[in-house]
Amino acid sequence: MTALTISRRVFSALAIAMVAGLALPAAAQTTQFNDYGWPEGTDEKISPKSIAWLKEKGWWPIQVAFQPPWSGQNTINLVMDKKGLLAKRGVEAKWQAFPSGPAINEVIISGRFQFGNGGNFPFTTLVDKNIPVKTIAVINVNLLHAMLVPTDSKIKTIKDFKGSNPPATIGIVTGSSAEFYIQAAAKANGLEVGKDIILKNMPPGEQMAMPKGIDAVVPWDPTPTIMVQERKNARIVSDSFPYNIYEGTFYARQEMIDNAPDVVQAFTDAIAEATLWIRKNPDAAVTAMQEDPNLKNYSTEILRQQVSAYNLLYKPTYIYPIPLFWGRANEPIYNWLYESKRIQNKLTGVDFARAVDTRFMDKTFSKLGWSIPKQPSFLPANWSTPMDKTPYPTYMTSLNTTKPQPFPEKGDLTKDWSFDGKVYKK
């Protein structure tokens, strides 16, 4: 039998198997996934050319700015670092903690840092100033911001501050997403800032102590949860969810995208892999957090609750940066900032969409076989509420839901996927 005859017979056998729907040899099998759902053999090393360019710029190792008390994103950052998810892709990176979004903005604007994490409020400043950055992932959604009063306060709801004489003093981090929330909530509930309430700039650590002489504070998680569940020195009278659909993003400088796109791809892959690793190993994720000096004073119970609320509650597809949806969600912030002369340009949702580059997460999702979401999974399927009309109807948040969303469901996959030893069919 000639080699040509053998070749023809092998080809014919494969063709028959394909038509009949029979199993093909291992080389033609579907993607193999590890125990936490990451596709094996997809961890491409970044190129020597990218490393040389980064070294020439003085950007090696790569610098990443993040906020350690910021729930959700903090866990992803720590797992990316401690589990070597970038290192195995050939990336040397250093993470540096900053106390707030404005502080991160400073080092991003200066070019000293190449990647950063930012909430919707400080990221707006970067867009307004035309800083060359692009969002590549969402790493936190629906972060609880809340107004808390002392446990013995007579205030039951935010409306009770109406007519306060003298005006009630509210501790808050000015220039943060908490400020936008309280401004929107005050307007919706008939309160006048400067007349009924006065905002006093106060860092989260000081807010947590609920100092005397302060009528209320407006921190973001984990501070509200610690105050209510552990310190028991305050209670919540209002939360941010009816007034703002919040997202925090992971972004890269445009120079990275233009000159070292394989590095940016390594980051989106690592973000997705960290998200999956946390879902499989939530208690180990808490241990990793406890090793961080910035979190040494946080209890195991609080850290575990925060992982459940911000890393496990929603489908892992929440990391996809849906440009038009998040642009529309941020428009009320843009309008308020412009009207209060905090930004120079009248931004719209289109401006946010232009500051998003989905190509990298598109490739990551393609590797995983995940469908790209049209809107966040925490919203009802028929959600059509105008984003400039508050308060919003109820949607899924950590205050009204503790059971994680099932994943995957019908429509979530473009190919078979496995997690924790179980295969999920497309």
C-alpha positions, 0 to 999 in steps of 0.5 A: 500500500502506497503512502498516498493510499494510506493518506487517502484512507485516513482522510476518508475515515476522518471525513466519515467520523465528522459526518457521523458525529463520531469522536475524533482523535485527541488533537481535534478534541475541544479545549481542556480546562484546569480545575478552576475553569481556565483553558490550558495551553493558552498562556502566551508569553509576551514577546522579547520586543515588548520587554525591550520597549518597556525597558527602554521606556523605564517601565520594567517592571510594570507598575500597577496602582490599586486601592487596598481597602476597595472590595472586589478589585483588591482580591483580584489584584492580590491573586494576580500577584501572589499566584503568579498569573502575570509572571507565568506569561512573562510579565514582571509587575509591581503593585503599589497601594494608594489611599484613593482614586484621585491619588491613583490618577496623579501617578497615571497622569504623570506616566509613572504607572502604566496600569491602574484601578479606578472607580467611575468617579475618578476615571471620569476625571481621566476622560475629561482631561483626555489622559490616554488611558483605556478601560480593559476590564471591569473589576467591581460592580455595585460597590456598597456606598451607604449613609450611616448614623450613630446607633442612638441617632434619631434619624431613621431615613435620609429624609429626616435630615430635612430642616436640620438646624444647624445643618447636619454634618456628614463625613465623606471623601470629597471627589469620590463616588460617595460624594456623587451618591450623596448629592444624587440621594439628597436631590431625590429626597428633597435635601439641600446641600449647604442648608440641610446637610454640610459635607465634611471631607473625612478619610474612611478610617476616620469615618469608621470610628463615627467620631462625635460631632458628626451626624452621619458618614458616607463610606464605601465597603468594607467600611459600612459592613465593618461598622454595622457587623463588627463595631456595631457603632452605626446603622445604615439609613440610605444606600447608593444602589437606587442612585448609581449603578457603580463599576470600577475598572482596570485600565491601561495607558494607550502607549501600552496598547499601541506598543505592547498589546501582548502585555495588555492581553496578558493582563486581561487573561490574568484578570479572568483567570484570577476571577475563576481562581477566586471562585474555586478557592474563596477561602484561599483568596481570603488567606492571600488577602490576610498576607497583605499588610494593608489588610492585616486589621481586617477580620477573616469574617469580613474578608470572606463576606467581601469576597462573597459579595464582590467576587462570587455573587455575580456571573464571572462575565461581569468583568467584561467592560460593556462600553455603551451600558457603562457609558449610559450608567455614568452619564448622570455622574458626567452631568453632575460633575459638569454642572458643578464645574468639576470637569471642563467638558460636557461628557456623554456615554459615548465618551466613556465608550471611546475610553474602552478597548474591548479587543483584549477581553474579547480574545479572553472570552473567546479562549474561555468560550464565554458569550459576551454579555449585552448588559450586566447579569445583575439587571432584570432581563427586561431592564429599560429604565432611563439612567437619568431617572432615579431612584432606580427600580430594584436590581440584584445587589449584595444587600438584597441577595446572598445566593450567587448567580448560577453560571453558566446558564443558557446563552452564557457559553459559545463552546463547552466549558468545565469548572471544578470537574464538571463539564457544562455544554454550550 
